[in-house]
């Protein structure tokens, strides 16, 4: 197991962002910056022995803060908070008081607002044991930030072990009742970006989704059986994708309100032989096939674009504060937000 740290770049406010590299003896290498707690790269071998980066990301901090990238901002690899996904009209009530967040996605509040956790510089602390290497990221979100009540202390711990498991552990505590829904927004492409993700095969055990109208849940939980949203039997992402105006972008119900770690899905790419399995304590997982990923000019080369990666965002359901029948996203003083997601990388 190896762990190293380098300087990633200087932010416009003069702060220095660091880059942490976690590597195991199987040559699985994960790079994470404390700017946005972003996973910038996950390098793994194919069955042919070819090593590629299997997530969408950049090698330089400058590209994460460029006008080009932020103009069509796809949230590559970052931690989303204080509330991942959408809140209808930015409005929600806590203990009888109404709050309003920034309207930054059509008429709705998305991914924590105008400057969510994805654009913050986190405090980083590395650790090494016999079994794993990792970095603990900490951030304090003050009362009123992006309209949210309460000051919360958030910790996201990334760790890599010898079994090719990348663990993301989320913890938070608050001094005032608030809402919280943390996730990681990595986009996976198991070809290493050589092709789009339409030939990737996906299995999701979830038999239900949250019904949406214009990306906001109606409150109904509906079955996927007999629809293009059914991935209970593994199928290629591209099989039905063109029947949908913007590809897949919806929340699957994992029937997991107990907080135990459950199997949430498996992504495969046949040519490279690469496989990713997802396990989580969360009750939902958002499948987003990246229709709106912008094409970018990076060092003179066109990169990314529509379907360049697929996000598998473990989460609580979108707009949960406005649906009493959804698992709660409220966090009260004295309680601890405690969730984990594990990405396990293998060859088929």
C-alpha positions in Angstrom: 0.0 0.0 0.0 1.3 3.5 -0.9 0.2 7.0 0.0 1.6 10.3 -1.3 0.8 14.0 -1.4 1.7 16.7 -3.9 0.5 20.3 -4.6 -2.4 20.3 -7.1 -2.6 24.0 -7.7 -3.4 27.5 -6.3 -7.0 28.7 -6.1 -8.0 32.2 -7.1 -8.2 33.2 -3.4 -4.6 32.1 -2.9 -5.3 28.9 -1.1 -3.3 25.8 -2.0 -5.1 22.6 -3.1 -3.3 19.3 -2.5 -3.5 16.0 -4.4 -3.4 12.7 -2.6 -2.6 9.4 -4.3 -3.8 6.1 -2.8 -2.3 2.9 -4.3 -2.5 -0.7 -3.5 -0.3 -3.6 -4.5 -2.7 -4.5 -7.4 -1.7 -1.2 -9.0 -5.1 0.3 -8.4 -4.4 4.0 -8.0 -6.9 6.7 -6.8 -6.2 10.4 -6.8 -8.2 12.8 -4.7 -7.9 16.5 -4.2 -9.1 18.4 -1.1 -10.6 21.0 -3.4 -14.2 19.8 -3.5 -13.0 16.4 -2.1 -12.8 15.5 -5.8 -11.8 12.1 -7.1 -9.7 13.2 -10.1 -8.6 9.8 -11.3 -9.0 6.1 -10.7 -6.4 4.1 -12.6 -6.9 0.4 -13.1 -5.7 -2.3 -15.5 -7.8 -3.9 -18.2 -7.7 -7.7 -18.8 -5.1 -6.9 -21.5 -2.9 -5.1 -19.0 -3.7 -1.6 -20.2 -3.8 0.9 -17.4 -6.4 3.7 -17.8 -8.2 6.3 -15.8 -11.8 5.1 -15.5 -13.4 8.3 -14.2 -14.0 11.7 -15.8 -11.5 14.2 -14.4 -8.6 16.5 -15.0 -4.9 16.4 -14.3 -4.7 20.1 -13.3 -6.6 22.2 -10.8 -6.9 25.0 -13.4 -9.3 22.8 -15.5 -11.7 22.4 -12.5 -12.0 26.2 -12.0 -12.0 27.2 -15.7 -14.9 29.2 -17.2 -15.2 26.5 -19.9 -15.8 23.7 -17.3 -17.9 25.7 -14.9 -20.1 27.0 -17.8 -21.6 23.5 -18.4 -20.6 22.2 -14.9 -21.1 18.4 -14.6 -19.7 18.1 -11.0 -16.9 15.6 -12.0 -15.9 13.5 -9.0 -16.8 15.8 -6.2 -18.6 15.5 -2.9 -22.1 17.0 -3.2 -23.6 18.8 -0.2 -25.2 20.0 1.9 -28.1 18.4 -0.1 -27.4 16.2 -3.1 -29.9 16.2 -6.0 -32.9 18.5 -6.3 -35.3 20.3 -4.0 -38.4 21.6 -5.7 -38.5 25.3 -6.0 -35.7 25.4 -3.4 -38.2 25.4 -0.6 -38.5 23.1 2.4 -39.7 23.3 6.0 -38.0 22.2 9.1 -39.9 22.1 12.4 -42.5 24.4 11.0 -40.1 27.0 9.6 -39.7 27.5 5.8 -36.3 27.8 4.2 -35.3 28.7 0.7 -32.1 27.7 -1.1 -30.6 29.0 -4.3 -32.6 28.3 -7.5 -29.7 27.0 -9.7 -31.3 24.3 -11.9 -34.4 25.5 -13.7 -36.9 26.3 -11.0 -35.2 24.1 -8.4 -32.3 23.9 -6.0 -29.6 21.4 -7.0 -26.5 19.9 -5.3 -26.2 22.3 -2.5 -26.7 25.6 -4.3 -24.4 28.1 -6.0 -21.3 27.2 -4.0 -21.8 23.7 -2.5 -19.3 21.4 -0.9 -17.9 20.7 -4.4 -16.3 24.1 -4.5 -14.9 24.2 -1.0 -11.3 23.6 0.2 -11.5 20.7 2.7 -9.0 20.1 5.5 -7.2 16.9 4.8 -5.5 14.4 7.0 -3.8 11.2 5.7 -3.6 7.8 7.4 -2.0 4.4 6.8 -2.5 1.0 8.3 -1.5 -2.5 7.3 -4.7 -3.0 5.4 -5.5 0.4 3.9 -4.4 3.9 3.0 -6.6 6.9 3.1 -7.4 10.6 3.5 -9.9 12.1 5.9 -11.5 15.3 4.5 -13.2 17.7 6.9 -15.4 20.8 6.3 -17.5 23.0 8.6 -20.6 24.5 6.9 -21.8 27.4 8.9 -25.4 28.3 9.8 -27.1 30.0 6.8 -24.6 28.8 4.2 -26.6 28.4 0.9 -29.8 29.0 3.0 -29.4 25.9 5.2 -30.0 26.1 8.9 -27.4 25.0 11.5 -23.6 24.7 11.5 -22.6 21.2 10.6 -19.2 19.5 10.8 -18.8 17.1 7.9 -16.1 14.4 7.5 -15.6 12.4 4.3 -13.1 9.6 4.6 -11.7 8.0 1.5 -9.8 4.7 2.0 -8.4 2.1 -0.4 -7.7 -1.5 0.7 -5.9 -4.6 -0.8 -9.2 -6.0 -2.2 -9.6 -3.1 -4.6 -12.3 -1.5 -2.5 -12.5 2.3 -2.4 -14.6 3.2 0.7 -16.3 6.6 1.1 -17.5 7.1 4.6 -19.6 10.2 5.4 -20.2 11.6 8.9 -21.8 14.8 10.1 -23.1 16.5 13.2 -25.1 19.7 13.6 -26.0 22.2 16.3 -29.5 22.9 14.8 -32.0 20.7 13.0 -31.1 20.7 9.3 -31.2 18.6 6.2 -28.3 16.7 4.7 -27.8 14.3 1.8 -24.2 13.7 0.8 -23.0 11.8 -2.3 -20.0 11.5 -4.6 -20.5 12.5 -8.2 -17.9 10.5 -10.0 -18.6 9.5 -13.6 -17.3 6.1 -14.6 -16.1 5.1 -18.0 -14.5 1.6 -17.9 -13.0 2.1 -21.4 -10.8 4.8 -20.1 -12.6 7.4 -22.2 -11.9 5.6 -25.5 -15.6 5.2 -26.1 -18.8 6.5 -24.6 -20.7 4.4 -22.0 -23.5 3.1 -24.2 -21.8 -0.4 -24.5 -21.3 -0.7 -20.8 -23.6 -3.2 -19.1 -25.4 -2.4 -15.9 -27.2 -4.4 -13.3 -29.3 -2.7 -10.6 -31.2 -4.9 -8.1 -33.7 -2.1 -7.4 -37.2 -3.0 -8.6 -38.7 0.4 -8.0 -38.0 4.1 -8.7 -39.3 7.4 -7.5 -41.7 8.7 -10.1 -40.7 12.0 -11.5 -42.3 14.9 -13.3 -39.8 17.3 -14.7 -37.0 15.8 -12.5 -39.0 16.3 -9.2 -40.5 13.3 -7.4 -44.3 13.1 -7.3 -44.1 11.1 -4.0 -45.1 7.9 -5.7 -42.8 4.8 -5.7 -43.4 2.9 -8.9 -42.1 -0.5 -10.3 -39.5 -0.7 -13.1 -40.8 -4.0 -14.4 -41.8 -3.8 -18.1 -40.1 -0.4 -18.6 -36.9 0.9 -20.1 -35.8 1.6 -16.5 -35.5 -2.0 -15.6 -31.9 -3.1 -15.0 -32.7 -6.0 -12.6 -31.4 -8.2 -15.5 -28.0 -6.8 -16.7 -28.3 -4.9 -20.0 -26.4 -2.4 -22.0 -26.9 1.3 -21.1 -27.4 2.0 -24.8 -30.1 -0.6 -25.4 -33.0 1.8 -24.7 -31.2 5.1 -24.1 -32.4 6.7 -27.3 -36.1 6.2 -26.3 -35.4 8.8 -23.5 -35.0 12.5 -24.4 -32.0 13.0 -22.1 -30.9 9.5 -21.3 -31.2 8.1 -17.8 -31.3 10.4 -14.8 -33.5 9.0 -12.0 -33.5 7.6 -8.5 -33.7 3.9 -7.8 -35.2 2.7 -4.6 -32.9 0.2 -2.8 -35.4 -0.7 0.0 -32.6 -0.1 2.5 -33.8 2.1 5.4 -31.9 0.1 8.0 -28.5 1.6 7.2 -26.7 -1.7 6.6 -24.3 -2.1 3.6 -26.2 -3.6 0.7 -25.4 -4.4 -3.0 -26.6 -1.5 -5.1 -25.3 -2.3 -8.7 -22.7 -3.6 -11.0 -21.2 -1.9 -14.1 -19.2 -3.9 -16.7 -17.4 -3.2 -19.9 -16.7 -6.3 -21.9 -13.7 -5.4 -24.1 -11.6 -4.1 -21.2 -13.0 -6.8 -18.9 -13.3 -4.1 -16.2 -16.1 -4.3 -13.6 -17.3 -2.0 -10.8 -19.6 -3.1 -8.0 -21.3 -0.6 -5.7 -22.3 -1.3 -2.1 -24.0 1.3 0.2 -25.9 2.0 3.4 -28.0 4.6 1.5 -31.7 4.0 0.6 -31.3 5.1 -3.1 -29.0 5.4 -6.0 -29.2 7.9 -8.9 -28.4 6.6 -12.3 -27.2 9.5 -14.5 -25.8 8.7 -18.0 -24.3 12.1 -18.5 -26.4 13.5 -21.4 -25.4 17.1 -20.4 -21.7 16.5 -19.9 -20.1 19.2 -22.0 -17.5 18.6 -24.7 -14.3 20.4 -23.5 -11.1 21.4 -25.1 -8.3 20.3 -22.8 -4.7 21.0 -23.8 -5.9 21.3 -27.4 -7.7 18.0 -27.4 -11.5 17.5 -27.5 -12.7 15.5 -24.5 -15.8 14.3 -22.8 -19.3 15.2 -24.1 -22.6 13.4 -24.1 -22.5 10.0 -22.5 -18.8 10.3 -21.6 -19.4 8.8 -18.2 -22.1 7.3 -16.0 -22.7 8.4 -12.4 -24.0 6.0 -9.8 -24.8 8.4 -7.0 -25.7 6.6 -3.7 -28.1 8.9 -1.9 -31.4 9.7 -0.1 -34.2 10.4 -2.5 -34.5 13.8 -4.4 -36.8 16.4 -2.7 -37.1 14.2 0.4 -37.8 17.2 2.7 -41.1 17.7 0.9 -42.3 14.0 1.0 -43.1 12.6 4.4 -43.2 9.0 3.0 -39.6 9.2 1.9 -36.7 8.3 4.3 -35.9 11.4 6.3 -32.9 13.6 5.5 -33.3 15.7 8.7 -30.4 15.7 11.1 -30.9 16.9 14.7 -28.5 18.0 17.4 -27.1 15.0 19.2 -27.6 12.7 16.2 -24.9 11.6 13.8 -25.2 11.3 10.1 -23.2 8.1 9.2 -23.2 6.5 5.8 -20.8 4.5 3.7 -20.4 3.6 0.0 -17.9 1.1 -1.4 -16.8 0.9 -5.0 -15.1 -2.4 -5.7 -13.1 -2.7 -8.9 -12.4 -6.1 -10.5 -11.9 -7.8 -13.8 -14.7 -10.0 -15.2 
